[in-house]
Amino acid sequence: MWIIGFLFLSFFLSFFLSFFSGKYHLVSRSGHIEKSVDAHRGAALCVCWSYDGTALATVGEDGLIKIWSRTGMLRSTLAQQGNPVYSVAWSPDSDRVAFTTGQQIIVKPLQPNTKPLQEVKQNPPRTQSIHLNFSKGSQFMDQAVQLCCSQSFVPTALFRIVTEPWPASNCSWFVWKAHDGVVLKVDWNPLNGLIVSGGEDCRYKVWDSYGQVLYTSAILEYPVTAVAWAPNGDYFAVGSFNSLRLCNKAGWSHCVEKHTTGSTFGLAWAPDGTRVAAACGDGHVIFAHMIGQRWERGAFELTLSKRRTIQVRNVLNDALDLLEFRDPVVKASFDFGYLIVTTSLQCYIYSIKNWNTPVLFDLKEGSVGLIVQSPKHFLLAEAGALHLYSYEGRSLPSPLLPVPRLPTLGQFTVSLCSDTLAVRDPIDGKVVHLFDTVTGRPLGIRKPLQHKLEVQEVALEQVGPPAERKLAFVDSNQDVYLAHVRLSAITRIGGPVSGLAWHVDTSLLCGLQDHALLLWLCPGAAFIDPQLLPLTQTHRDSPEVGKAAQLLSFSGSMVQVRRADGALIQLHTLPYPGLLHTQVTRGLWPAALRLCRSAKLPSLWAVLSVLAIQGKQLKTAELAYAAIGKVDKVLWLRQAMDLPSEAQQAKMLGLGSQANEVDHILTQASPGHVSLGFHQNMLRGLAKGNRAKEEEG
């Protein structure tokens, strides 16, 4: 009997087998044993590849943790414990390993001369009861165990946790008590940075990379003997005696499947994340296939009822359509009136206007790991590259990331709109690449967006002209920043938040906090008149949200949220801000004024002030500033109305204290229009205002 460590990367040609005798074999893809090594005294209990495929970690009954090269050469003995080490997992950056010993989990960097162990103190764990529906499973290899997900399962309904960056390379070991019994298994996901563990105390737990518990399961019937993250980090599998469980990344269970093949000792996901293989105690290997995913948009409800069948239901007339596919469905996305479905070989594009005749084309590089949609086109992240397509199936110029090989991308690190694509660098998390979707090239001549901390989530504004496109992102401190895509301006607009979402039809932005909802009614105020930004931000206490909820969508006047226990809830917002943005977009300025006078909300007047300045409607801006008591801004605008166009433009930029832009415009203006004295007075006034702001801060 043996424990197998596989390398699920097509560009590597070998895998390892570790045996209870303490040996491991390096085996080629053809099955030839290339090398055999005595790795441990006693059984070699676990073998694990690093995510970059350059190293291997083995642990065994002798308590040793060893690091090996791809060719099977011993690099180092990382640590030695007094107890058997049952499991090991690599960190996302492949610079650390997490391993189990007794009731503890230890995270240790590979660098030598690190500081002594530091114990992580835990907050009292929260135990949550989970109601489960059971169904009969299969015990034979050729019969798939189907994980029949609950009706509330939505593929995009994922819990978002933002973790802090790991300390410098000379950081200490981290150790914490993880379970009340021996820890039997641990796994670390490369995309979300979360750790899942299982132990003899019959519980499984989810941790951040600092060892703080995020979720503790109820006590199960039997010890948890296997855990494994899906490649995309959206969910994980938990194995126990005669049971296999599918869990959301937040910890709550989608479903549990009973079988009769004994304890589950090993779990391995397929690269596309749709299937998992389980090695069981009686010698059987069972296979589980994910079904039951649901997508809801407008009047349509879509359900993956079988591996090759999607059921479409129109709730308005109860019409039912069945979409049949030749191969099992790997990925699907439903938004903007189009359904995108990918199998292992092909991509199908359905319109809600016609479910009978899809657009079909062959995939370029095999299995798709991520689908991102926008109103005009969509993105497929295939095995080796990013590819853009129109909804007619036409291939568009594809962006090229400066990495040797494209790793798996998370849904929070990629954002797409009609004219721009934003991708966080898969290697350097502080860098965000911006591409023009028309040409596939980086935007203009500017360098990629560089932030001081790791970027955890990116979100592009979906409406507005390309010249005004904005990117919102959350860093590892959970602070929210706004970047002007076409310019080099970046500014902090709030935080902390656990997720972001732009409104699908307007320039509203929302974020989630614990027990609260944040709304930015006009994020562009940060670049036009930063003093009005606090007025355009609203904070709504929402105790029903709870802690660690995930933001799903923002449309109309409703925000859809999935709570930490898996429940879906709807949060209602005032309809006035969205209506005001719509009226301004259509040029209905008198109607916008009437709306603000009727609502009598200072935040609405502040939004109108910013939008009027942006739209060069000085008279409307004057009325809006007057309504919120900004006398200085009213006087500023009255002076601007009597100036030539170049000076007027510079005067308007002065509202936002944009001294560089003011100086550029005044310098380019002809002397006949703008006097030197006016130029000097403008810059002197801006400098004085900026100094006053710094002193107040």
Stockholm file with secondary structure:
# STOCKHOLM 1.0

chainA/1-697         MWIIGFLFLSFFLSFFLSFFSGKYHLVSRSGHIEKSVDAHRGAALCVCWSYDGTALATVGEDGLIKIWSRTGMLRSTLAQQGNPVYSVAWSPDSDRVAFTTGQQIIVKPLQPNTKPLQEVKQNPPRTQSIHLNFSKGSQFMDQAVQLCCSQSFVPTALFRIVTEPWPASNCSWFVWKAHDGVVLKVDWNPLNGLIVSGGEDCRYKVWDSYGQVLYTSAILEYPVTAVAWAPNGDYFAVGSFNSLRLCNKAGWSHCVEKHTTGSTFGLAWAPDGTRVAAACGDGHVIFAHMIGQRWERGAFELTLSKRRTIQVRNVLNDALDLLEFRDPVVKASFDFGYLIVTTSLQCYIYSIKNWNTPVLFDLKEGSVGLIVQSPKHFLLAEAGALHLYSYEGRSLPSPLLPVPRLPTLGQFTVSLCSDTLAVRDPIDGKVVHLFDTVTGRPLGIRKPLQHKLEVQEVALEQVGPPAERKLAFVDSNQDVYLAHVRLSAITRIGGPVSGLAWHVDTSLLCGLQDHALLLWLCPGAAFIDPQLLPLTQTHRDSPEVGKAAQLLSFSGSMVQVRRADGALIQLHTLPYPGLLHTQVTRGLWPAALRLCRSAKLPSLWAVLSVLAIQGKQLKTAELAYAAIGKVDKVLWLRQAMDLPSEAQQAKMLGLGSQANEVDHILTQASPGHVSLGFHQNMLRGLAKGNRAKEEEG
#=GR chainA/1-697 SS CEEEECCCCTTCCEEEEEETTSEEEEEETTSCEEEEEECCSSCEEEEEECTTSSEEEEEETTCEEEEEETTSCEEEEEEECSSCCCCEEECTTSSEEEEEETTEEEEEESSSSCCCCEECCCCCCCEECCCCCCCCCCCSTTSEEEEECCTTCCTTCCCCCCCCCCCCTTCCCEEEECCSSCEEEEEECTTTCCEEEEETTSCEEEECTTSCEEEEECCCSSCCCEEEECTTSSEEEEEEEEEEEEEETTSCEEEEEEEEEEEEEEEEECTTSSEEEEEETTSCEEEEEEECCEEEETTEEEEEEETTEEEEEETTTTEEEEEECSSCCCEEEEETTEEEEECSSEEEEEETTEEEEEEEEECSSSCEEEEEECSSEEEEEESSCEEEEETTSCEECCCCCSSSSCCCCCGGGEEECSSEEEEECSSCTTEEEEEETTTCSBSTTCCCEECSSCEEEEEECCSSCGGGCEEEEEETTCCEEEEETTSSCEEEEECCCSCEEECSSSSCEEEEETTEEEEESCTTHHHHCGGGTGGGEEEEECTTTCSSCEEEEEETTEEEEECTTSCEEEEECCSHHHHHHHHHHTTCHHHHHHHHHHHCCHHHHHHHHHHHHHTTCHHHHHHHHHHTTCHHHHHHHHHHHTSCHHHHHHHHHGGGTCHHHHHHHHHHSCTTTSCHHHHHHHHHHHHHHHHHHHHHC
#=GC SS_cons         CEEEECCCCTTCCEEEEEETTSEEEEEETTSCEEEEEECCSSCEEEEEECTTSSEEEEEETTCEEEEEETTSCEEEEEEECSSCCCCEEECTTSSEEEEEETTEEEEEESSSSCCCCEECCCCCCCEECCCCCCCCCCCSTTSEEEEECCTTCCTTCCCCCCCCCCCCTTCCCEEEECCSSCEEEEEECTTTCCEEEEETTSCEEEECTTSCEEEEECCCSSCCCEEEECTTSSEEEEEEEEEEEEEETTSCEEEEEEEEEEEEEEEEECTTSSEEEEEETTSCEEEEEEECCEEEETTEEEEEEETTEEEEEETTTTEEEEEECSSCCCEEEEETTEEEEECSSEEEEEETTEEEEEEEEECSSSCEEEEEECSSEEEEEESSCEEEEETTSCEECCCCCSSSSCCCCCGGGEEECSSEEEEECSSCTTEEEEEETTTCSBSTTCCCEECSSCEEEEEECCSSCGGGCEEEEEETTCCEEEEETTSSCEEEEECCCSCEEECSSSSCEEEEETTEEEEESCTTHHHHCGGGTGGGEEEEECTTTCSSCEEEEEETTEEEEECTTSCEEEEECCSHHHHHHHHHHTTCHHHHHHHHHHHCCHHHHHHHHHHHHHTTCHHHHHHHHHHTTCHHHHHHHHHHHTSCHHHHHHHHHGGGTCHHHHHHHHHHSCTTTSCHHHHHHHHHHHHHHHHHHHHHC
//
